[in-house]
Amino acid sequence: MRKITYSQAFVEGLDYCMRKMRNFSLVGNEVMGLGPHRVHLERIWKTYPDRVRFPPTSEAAFSALAAGAAMSGEHVFCHLGAASFSFLSMTSIANEAATAHYASGGKIKVPVVFHMLHGLRIGGGTQHSVSPQAMYWNVPGLQIVLPSCARDAKGLVATAGLSENPTVMFTHDLLIGLEGEVPEKDYEIPFGKADIKRRGKDVTLVATSWMVQVSLDAAKILADEGIDVEVVDPRTLVPFDKKTLIASVAKTGRLVVADETHLSCGVTAEISAIVAEEAFQYLKAPILRVARPDVPTPFSRPLEDFITPTKEKIADAVRRVMRKP
Amino acid sequence: MAAKPGFGKTASLRILERMLVIRRFEESLVEMSGEKLFKSHYHLYIGQEATAAAVVESLRPDDKLTTTHRNHGHVLARGAEPGRAYAEILGRATGLNGGRGGTLHMSDPDRGFLATSSVVGGCIGLALGGAYAQQRRGKGGVSVAFFGDGSLEEGISFESMNIAALWKLPAVFICENNGAGATGSSKGGFPSSLISAPRLAGIAESLAISSKQVDGRDVDAVHAAVSAGVARCRSGKGPVFVECITERWEGSKPMWPELSTGITDVCMAWDAGQVPAKFRDWHTHQDPILLFVRKLLRKKLVTRDAIVKVDREVRARDATARQFAVSSPMPHGKTALQRVFA
């Protein structure tokens, strides 16, 4: 199968939405960041010039614009830049988009996607490295989507764009240039269906976004040591596929969760709680988490490395749940 | 619709009826609050009815609207069923939004309303989206934001007006400046706005938005400005801003609404003897309903009897609507888990 980058696949997903829905439009600058892969968006800009708007640096207003347009029957894909900037949009996302369907008694639909770039990207510092997906997980009414590879990006963008519900979608900066096999044909990937990225029998390792790639690297190291890791990628946090997770834990009896959100009240905390409450009987060892410590993100490389969940840290956690230090 | 000097008999009675529907609704609401039929805080539109009643007169069924915590007047002016509006405020299953929204988020999407935001300035951003959708649709529809002077303290209002102006979006910004005479929170009253600009319309003008400042108690003045603004929007010339100035009604000055000026008696419009001394200024110079009635009588467009008749009918319907809400069932608690997603 042909190999293309995450960014190319992402753009194919957007193109599918453009072709499928006349009322689909894009509001935002530089959907695939400021690096070399930004050029792939030109295809969208040139093919659909009247359906792309470049807003001023007014995150609160243009995200509200996207939400309000969605309430008026449009489908809007709204790009916010670095996830830190989404905090300026928090009122439009959390107060408006997330609540409108509910507060209207189900009369209003809000088909909008808020896309942002998250994660430790080397040198991002305090305000260009945040991973706020757990914060958004605390806002009922939002779907949360985290593609981890090119193939998933294409299908998840398609599903998000077509969805009738508000969706927050995260792209990790380090995924943008990653190549992978991607079908040429159009396809949608359903939300709430986890994907087992690597089958294994000894330990369940749950990860999303870039951490899936890091976890697959960790699994390779561990395979050489005779530990067979199953890597489970939920793909969407809302809706969350508990069934696949619990089935995997029932098989392996061990769970490690790796994620770039902060340790406290982060993605690893919620996933661990789900398994502790609903699958405790299968566990042969305590659950271990590899997460970003509860500190802001430093710039200097050794400091940033220290707080970054790496394949070594993940492999070490897996060894510990296997009681093989 | 072009601006015209005044309305004929039919339109005048229609507008008067619309204002009375809002007034009677809110007078009843204060009583219902006193009867503990609902316990939330709420905000009244009394004193501003001329603005909503005149604005909707310029709109088409396909136009979009957004409003705020002070939404009753706008939603009713657009023709929402008062019974279902009461039911919403009382948290009943039959409410416009099934009791999910309450007074702060009451919305009637069937009449073009987007979600109602109680975050100050929130409605302006959503209306911007409505205007974006209208521009994309290309059918000449507009999107109206009703908001108070306090909204202009928020950054999103500036951002939204800037984008609307840059992209020539058909947004109609209706700033209901009801801050005049407000006591403010420092004196134990409801907060009034704190804005450095001497004229609120000047803020919009600085972004090259066509702006007007009008007397928000005057149906004809509001309608003239808004209908001209809406026509401008429909023709693709970009957003407009209309500042409708009203005096803060006495009952909305305290933190909790009070029916301080009593139940409105339309006869006060022609019988000065009925006007109590305590709120003479309100009944003589401020109440937009009495002002409108006096104008209609002066122009000899309608008779006193016709006015009394309209009011009697509105009150009868109000009583029925109130009864509908009070006798409506509460929703089942477990339904709280439903309708998070479409």
Interface residues (C-beta under 8 A of the other chain):
Chain A: N23 S25 R53 P55 P56 S58 A60 A61 F62 S63 A64 L65 A66 A67 G68 A69 A70 M71 S72 G73 E74 V76 T91 S92 N95 E96 T99 A100 H101 Y102 A103 S104 G105 G106 K107 I108 K109 V110 P140 G141 Q143 E164 N165
Chain B: K64 T66 G95 L96 N97 G98 G99 R100 G101 H105 S107 P109 D110 L114 A115 T116 S117 V119 G122 I124 G125 L126 A127 L128 G129 G130 Y132 A133 Q134 R136 R137 S143 G155 I156 E159 S160 N162 I163 L166 W167 Q338 R339 V340 F341 A342
